[in-house]
Structure formats: structure tokens, C-alpha cells
Amino acid sequence: MPRIAYFGPQGTFTEQAARRLAPGHELTPAETISAALAAVRKGEADAACVPVENSVEGAVAATLDGLAEEDPLVAVAEELLPVHFTVLVREENAPVRTVASHPHALAQVRHWIERNLPGAQTVAASSTAAAAVAVQRGEYDAAVTAPVAVEHYPLPVLATGVADVPDARTRFLLVQPPGPLPAPTGADRTSIVAAAENRTGALAELLTELAFRGINLTRLDARPIKGNFGLYRFFIDFEGHLTEPRIGDAVAALRRRCNNVRFLGSHPRADGVAPTIAPSAANEDFTGAADWVAAVRRGETA
Ligand SMILES: O=C(O)C(=O)C[C@]1(C(=O)O)C=C[C@@H](O)C=C1
């Protein structure tokens, strides 16, 4: 049975995502995102589940950096979870002076804390569940956690359904070493990371290759290439699957323009949204045009 490492400890949002992405599989918590990815690279796990993007706080930097560096890992599936929090406290009816959680979680409840726990100091923990562990140990007064955390860390509940932005969501990836791609579904996402050259227009050229082929971006993030001040990697997600002619054509063009391109996966979108295809950008347009060139080369038409 495949073994799945996930960003833990038990009771994180990531564990919930892993249970949905790999039902019935053996799940092992890792303390950090990089430890979850390392477990796959070392062969201790077959796949890892990690958060990648939140609708309020944006990209999860540790995941982007972890996928761009070291041996390649490829996303084969994604999950989208609604994010609202439960606030657990050390002691019922006691004053709350410190509130711990993952920085992404704290950013999503900033206003709630200002209104409900004025003056409380926020403290970054490695994950929402790690914050609950720290509260159990008596290190902090409260933890902002996933709703499932209370099942693992039976602390008094101060509030449930906490979220500054009601429709907040986090997207999670299941990543594994390169292998056969998941089959295209018609509602897929492809991800790459490219270290564009440091010259005028280099990023615009990459994006134009996608725009020319009518490919809609779903995310664009920049992360610094460490040790090279001012140099960035660009994480580009777009609609479509690598096996589609229009996407394969675009990814080949990106590779031609920038040999520092890494493929990060093509997999079904969790929201099932299919792309709107621009005029002349359908796969049949690409294959039809290539067939015509082939016929011209054979001297059969002009
Ligand atoms: O700490 C957790 O529970 C996580 O799974 C991490 C994480 C994140 O990285 O964004 C996941 C979802 C929430 O947005 C808050 C924290």
C-alpha cells in the first residue's frame, strides 16, 4: 500500500486533504513541509501531501521552494479545502495573552483576534496542529487550529467557524517522483517553474508563449533564487494537460526559450473548471495545422 507523508502533526488541514486524496492509505505526519518532501526523495514515502496556495495569504513558500530545489517531484492530484478555524484554549474562562498558529492561519484570523482577543500576542507555530500541541504543553494560551484538531488535542473550544474571509480556501498537492502522468480529464492544471534570464522581456516572452496559444494562467508567483540577490524563479500554473497538443506545444516553447524549466505536474483540477478555448486555440487547431504542414512537406498539398 503506498505510504503518504503529510505536513503534520495529526490534525492539520493537510492531514484532512491527504485523507481525501489518498483514502485508506498509510499516512505518516512530517514536522515540516520540507521533511514531507524529503521523505519521498529518500524513498521513505511514496508520495507527500503539502499545502501550496491559500486564497487569502497566497502561495506557501516552503512548498514552492521545496519543489523547485533538489530532485524533481511532480504533482499528480490536488485538493481544495474550505478553511475556517477553531480556536482552542489551555483553560476555560482564563485570559488569553498568547495565540499560536501557522503564519498562514494567523493571517486569516487577524481581524477576529483584534476584535475578540484584543492585546493578545500572536506567535508563529510550524503548523496549526503544532500550535495545539504547544497549548497542551502550557506554552501558549490559545491555538488557531483546523476543526479536526480538537479530536486529537482535547482542549476547551473558545470559538468555531472563525475566518476573516468567509470563502477562504487552501489548495493542496499530492506529489511523487516523476512517473506516468494522470490521464487528462478536460479540466486539468499544469504547473511549471522557470528561472527566466535576467534580461529585458525574458518573463514577458515566457508568458507570451502561453498567451499566443490561448492558454489561461491560474497562478503566477515569484520566489527568490537563494544566494543570487535580485534573481527570481517564476511558478506558472495554467489550464490544460501536458498531453494536449496546445499545452505540449507551449511547454516545448518555454523549454526552448529557457532551459531552466522544471515540469511540476499535470493533473485534474479539484474545482473541475474546464478551460474556455479561445478561437484557433483548440487542440484540433494545433493538430490540424501540424497535419497540413506535414502534407505540404510530403508535396501533397500547398
Ligand atoms: O497548519 C495546517 O493545518 C496546514 O495544513 C497548513 C496551512 C497552510 O499552509 O496554509 C493550511 C491551511 C490553512 O490555510 C492554514 C495552514
The ligand as an SDF file (V2000), in Angstrom:
LIG
                    3D

 16 16  0  0  0  0  0  0  0  0999 V2000
   -1.1640   24.1140    9.5540 O   0  0  0  0  0  0  0  0  0  0  0  0
   -2.0050   23.4900    8.8830 C   0  0  0  0  0  0  0  0  0  0  0  0
   -3.0090   22.9570    9.3840 O   0  0  0  0  0  0  0  0  0  0  0  0
   -1.7920   23.3580    7.4430 C   0  0  0  0  0  0  0  0  0  0  0  0
   -2.2100   22.3850    6.8870 O   0  0  0  0  0  0  0  0  0  0  0  0
   -1.0810   24.4750    6.7380 C   0  0  0  0  0  0  0  0  0  0  0  0
   -1.9810   25.5880    6.2490 C   0  0  0  0  0  0  0  0  0  0  0  0
   -1.2120   26.4660    5.1850 C   0  0  0  0  0  0  0  0  0  0  0  0
   -0.0540   26.2570    4.9180 O   0  0  0  0  0  0  0  0  0  0  0  0
   -1.8480   27.4030    4.6390 O   0  0  0  0  0  0  0  0  0  0  0  0
   -3.1300   25.0200    5.5550 C   0  0  0  0  0  0  0  0  0  0  0  0
   -4.3330   25.5920    5.5500 C   0  0  0  0  0  0  0  0  0  0  0  0
   -4.6080   26.8560    6.2760 C   0  0  0  0  0  0  0  0  0  0  0  0
   -4.6420   27.8820    5.2810 O   0  0  0  0  0  0  0  0  0  0  0  0
   -3.5750   27.1690    7.2740 C   0  0  0  0  0  0  0  0  0  0  0  0
   -2.3910   26.4870    7.3370 C   0  0  0  0  0  0  0  0  0  0  0  0
  1  2  2  0
  2  3  1  0
  2  4  1  0
  4  5  2  0
  4  6  1  0
  6  7  1  0
  7  8  1  0
  7 11  1  0
  7 16  1  0
  8  9  2  0
  8 10  1  0
 11 12  2  0
 12 13  1  0
 13 14  1  0
 13 15  1  0
 15 16  2  0
M  END
$$$$
